[in-house]
Amino acid sequence: MATLCPQCGALIEETASACPDCGSCKETGWSERAQYDSLGTDYDEEEFDYEKFVEEEFGAPKPAARFDLSRRGWIAIGLIFLFLSLLLANWFF
């Protein structure tokens, strides 16, 4: 007979040792006396530093990119300026 997982609501077979969807087991979520202390994690909600966690997981934040034209960009701007100058010169003369 299948039961429902108290954590995620998935169907669990009687012989299952863990939930096939969320992975909780009798020690971590099926029993009423289960606590996160038995998971072996050192988690204290009051001392959690989100900024430190993000830095450890993803590295230091990268500085915002500044506008920097490459050599190709300056050449393109020069060609556009030259084209517009010639266009305006032909229009007036």
C-alpha positions in Angstrom: 0.0 0.0 0.0 1.4 3.4 -1.0 1.4 6.4 1.3 2.0 10.1 0.7 5.3 11.8 1.5 4.7 14.4 4.3 7.3 16.7 2.6 6.2 16.8 -1.0 3.0 14.7 -1.3 4.4 12.1 -3.7 3.3 8.5 -3.5 5.8 6.3 -1.6 5.7 2.5 -1.7 5.7 0.7 1.7 9.1 -0.8 1.0 10.8 2.5 -0.1 13.6 3.8 2.1 13.3 7.3 0.7 10.9 9.5 -1.2 11.6 9.1 -5.0 10.7 12.8 -5.6 12.2 14.8 -2.7 14.6 12.3 -1.1 13.3 12.6 2.4 13.4 9.5 4.6 12.2 8.3 8.0 15.0 10.2 9.7 14.7 13.4 7.8 11.0 13.9 7.1 8.7 10.9 7.5 8.7 10.6 11.3 7.1 13.2 13.6 10.3 13.6 15.6 12.5 14.3 12.6 14.5 17.5 13.0 17.1 19.2 10.8 19.6 18.5 13.6 19.8 14.9 12.5 20.8 15.9 9.0 24.4 16.7 10.0 24.1 20.3 8.9 25.3 23.3 10.8 22.5 25.7 10.1 21.4 28.5 12.4 18.8 30.7 10.9 19.9 33.8 12.9 23.6 33.5 11.9 23.1 32.9 8.1 25.1 35.4 6.1 23.5 35.6 2.6 26.2 37.7 1.1 28.9 35.3 2.3 26.9 32.3 0.9 26.5 34.0 -2.5 30.3 34.8 -2.6 31.2 31.2 -1.7 28.8 29.7 -4.2 29.3 32.0 -7.2 32.6 33.9 -6.4 33.1 37.6 -5.8 30.7 39.9 -7.8 32.2 41.2 -11.0 32.3 45.0 -11.4 29.9 46.5 -13.8 31.2 46.7 -17.4 32.1 50.2 -18.4 31.6 51.5 -21.9 34.8 50.8 -23.7 35.1 51.0 -27.5 37.5 48.7 -29.2 39.6 49.7 -32.2 36.9 48.2 -34.4 34.3 50.4 -32.7 36.3 53.6 -33.3 36.8 52.6 -37.0 33.0 52.1 -37.4 32.3 55.5 -35.8 34.8 57.1 -38.2 33.3 55.4 -41.2 29.8 56.5 -40.2 31.0 60.1 -39.7 32.7 60.1 -43.1 29.6 58.7 -44.8 27.4 61.3 -43.2 29.9 64.1 -44.1 29.9 63.0 -47.8 26.2 62.6 -47.8 25.7 66.1 -46.4 28.4 67.6 -48.8 26.6 66.1 -51.8 23.3 67.4 -50.6 24.4 71.0 -50.1 26.7 71.2 -53.2 
